[in-house]
Amino acid sequence: MGLLDSFERGLERAVNGAFARTFKSGLQPIEITAALRRELDTKAAVVSRDRILVPNRFTVRLARGDYQRMTEIGPVLIDQLTQLVQQHATAQHYQFAGGISIALAENPALTEGIVQIDSDSVQGKVSWNPVLDIGDKRYPITKSRTVIGRGSDADITIDDSGTSRKHVEILWDGTRAQVNDLGSTNGSSLNGERVTKAPLPTDSVIDIGRTRIVFRVLAQSADQQSEPRQGGRP
């Protein structure tokens, strides 16, 4: 499966369910991804043989109707776009000066369906933000210990009779993650292998019962954490 295919699947998850009706016509989220990829490729600067620098701060300018539809999705769209920019940069061996920052902005002068990207390179601290993708939902990891299972006392409750009440835990120390099976009845697997306790690299897949959990770490700008995720008018 090609890189663009994985982009499309990621954005399909972002617009599943109630939001799917919004995108029957007009601008599609995948078109924003394509525009961001082009921006990276166009602005890539060869600094040395082993260093290709690309922008890390992006403003996505949209026509009024497209802006309104995209902002209905909420922060999950920005998270998805950040992840996909990060994946494309990794595949192309690009490097960033700092964390990735993406904001949407309304531009009434644009025609619907047109995407305008403004970008630059900004040095700054990187905030590593772990998330769990379960089905069509994304759960930010905000604690050092996150328990997943079918019980109501789990931090993330899943509707899966094949899982235990407290099935697995994800530990996060700010830079590294670990997965531990909590003595579940049916066990857990990590990237297809049975697991009891193991480090958890980004893009790892955990299977419990009939549920698939994808662990990701988004490299976002530390400054973006205190700002709104959606931009205003230019």
C-alpha positions in Angstrom: 0.0 0.0 0.0 1.4 3.4 -1.0 2.0 6.4 1.3 -0.9 8.3 -0.2 -3.2 5.3 0.4 -2.4 5.5 4.1 -3.1 9.2 4.1 -6.5 8.6 2.7 -7.3 5.9 5.2 -6.2 8.2 8.1 -8.4 11.0 6.9 -11.3 8.7 6.3 -11.2 7.9 10.0 -11.3 11.6 10.8 -14.5 12.2 8.9 -16.3 8.9 9.7 -19.8 8.9 11.3 -21.6 12.1 11.7 -19.1 14.2 9.7 -19.3 12.0 6.6 -22.4 13.9 5.4 -20.4 17.1 5.4 -18.1 16.1 2.6 -20.4 14.7 0.0 -19.5 17.7 -2.1 -16.9 20.5 -2.0 -13.4 20.4 -0.6 -12.2 17.0 0.7 -9.8 16.7 3.7 -7.5 14.6 1.5 -7.0 17.7 -0.8 -5.6 19.6 2.2 -3.2 16.7 2.8 -2.1 16.8 -0.9 -1.5 20.5 -0.7 0.6 20.2 2.5 2.7 17.4 0.8 3.3 19.7 -2.2 4.3 22.5 0.2 6.8 20.3 1.9 8.3 19.1 -1.4 8.4 22.6 -3.0 10.0 24.2 0.1 12.5 21.4 0.8 16.0 23.0 1.2 19.1 20.9 1.0 21.3 22.2 3.8 23.9 19.4 3.6 24.1 15.9 2.3 22.4 14.5 5.3 20.0 17.4 6.1 16.9 18.5 4.1 15.0 21.2 5.9 11.3 21.8 5.4 8.8 24.2 6.9 7.2 23.3 10.2 4.5 26.0 10.6 1.6 26.0 8.2 -1.5 28.1 7.8 -4.2 26.4 5.6 -6.4 29.2 4.1 -9.8 28.1 2.9 -12.9 29.7 1.4 -15.7 30.5 3.9 -17.8 27.4 3.2 -14.8 25.0 3.2 -13.5 26.6 6.4 -16.8 26.1 8.2 -17.1 22.4 7.1 -13.5 21.6 8.2 -13.8 23.3 11.6 -16.9 21.1 12.3 -14.6 18.1 12.6 -12.7 19.8 15.5 -9.2 19.2 16.7 -9.0 15.6 15.3 -8.5 17.0 11.8 -5.5 19.0 12.9 -4.1 16.0 14.7 -4.6 13.9 11.5 -3.0 16.5 9.3 0.0 16.8 11.7 0.5 13.0 11.7 0.4 12.8 7.9 2.8 15.7 7.5 5.1 13.9 9.9 4.8 10.6 8.0 5.5 12.3 4.7 8.6 14.0 6.1 9.9 10.8 7.5 9.4 8.9 4.2 11.3 11.7 2.3 14.0 12.1 5.0 13.0 15.7 5.6 13.8 17.5 8.9 12.0 20.2 10.8 13.5 23.1 12.7 10.9 22.6 15.5 7.5 21.0 16.2 4.8 21.0 13.6 2.1 23.6 13.8 -1.0 23.6 11.6 -3.8 26.1 11.7 -6.9 26.7 9.6 -7.9 30.2 8.5 -10.8 31.6 6.6 -10.1 33.6 3.4 -13.3 35.0 1.9 -11.4 35.9 -1.3 -10.8 32.2 -2.2 -13.2 30.1 -4.3 -14.6 27.0 -2.6 -12.4 24.0 -3.4 -9.2 26.1 -3.5 -6.5 25.5 -0.8 -3.8 28.1 -0.1 -0.9 27.1 2.1 1.4 29.6 3.8 4.4 28.1 5.5 7.7 28.9 7.2 10.4 27.4 9.4 10.3 28.4 13.0 12.7 27.1 15.6 11.2 26.1 18.9 10.6 23.3 21.3 8.9 20.2 20.2 6.0 18.8 22.2 5.6 15.0 21.8 1.9 14.2 22.1 0.9 10.6 22.3 -2.5 9.4 21.0 -4.4 6.2 20.7 -6.5 5.5 17.6 -9.3 3.0 18.4 -11.8 2.5 15.6 -12.7 5.9 14.3 -11.9 7.7 17.6 -8.7 9.3 18.8 -7.8 9.5 22.5 -5.0 11.8 23.6 -2.8 10.3 26.3 -2.8 12.9 29.1 -1.7 10.7 32.0 1.4 8.6 32.9 -0.9 5.5 33.0 -3.9 4.8 30.8 -5.9 1.6 31.3 -8.0 0.2 28.5 -10.7 -2.4 28.9 -14.4 -3.1 28.8 -15.0 -2.1 32.4 -16.5 1.3 33.3 -13.5 1.9 35.7 -11.0 1.8 32.8 -9.7 5.1 31.5 -10.8 4.1 28.0 -13.8 1.8 27.9 -14.3 -0.3 24.8 -17.4 -2.3 23.8 -15.7 -5.7 23.2 -16.7 -8.8 25.1 -13.4 -10.4 24.1 -11.5 -8.1 26.4 -11.1 -8.0 30.2 -12.4 -5.2 32.4 -8.9 -3.9 32.7 -7.0 -5.5 29.8 -3.9 -3.4 29.1 -2.2 -0.3 30.3 -0.2 2.3 28.4 2.6 4.0 30.4 4.0 7.3 29.1 6.9 9.1 30.8 7.0 12.1 28.5 9.3 10.7 25.8 8.8 6.9 25.9 5.9 4.5 26.1 5.3 1.0 27.3 2.4 -1.5 27.0 1.6 -4.0 29.8 -1.0 -6.7 29.7 -2.9 -6.7 33.0 -3.3 -10.4 33.3 -6.2 -10.4 30.8 -8.1 -13.6 30.0 -7.4 -13.6 26.2 -4.1 -11.9 26.2 -2.7 -9.1 24.0 -0.5 -8.8 21.0 1.9 -6.1 19.8 2.5 -5.9 16.0 1.2 -9.4 15.6 3.3 -11.0 18.5 2.0 -12.0 21.9 3.0 -9.5 24.5 3.0 -9.2 28.3 5.3 -6.2 28.7 7.2 -4.3 26.0 8.4 -0.8 24.8 5.8 0.9 22.5 7.3 2.7 19.5 5.2 5.1 17.5 2.8 3.5 15.0 2.7 0.3 17.0 -0.5 -1.8 16.7 -2.0 -3.5 19.8 -4.7 -6.1 19.4 -7.0 -7.0 22.3 -10.0 -9.1 21.7 -11.5 -7.9 18.4 -10.2 -4.3 19.0 -7.2 -2.8 17.3 -5.4 0.0 19.0 -2.8 2.2 17.1 -0.3 4.1 19.2 1.1 7.3 17.6 3.3 10.2 18.8 2.7 13.6 17.2 5.6 16.0 17.1 3.8 19.3 17.5 5.0 22.8 18.3 5.1 23.4 22.0 3.7 26.9 21.4 0.7 25.4 19.7 -0.4 23.7 22.9 -1.5 27.0 24.4 -3.1 28.4 21.2 -6.4 27.5 19.5 -6.1 24.8 17.0 -8.2 26.6 14.4 -7.1 29.9 13.0 -9.2 33.0 12.5 -9.6 35.2 9.5 -6.4 36.4 7.9 
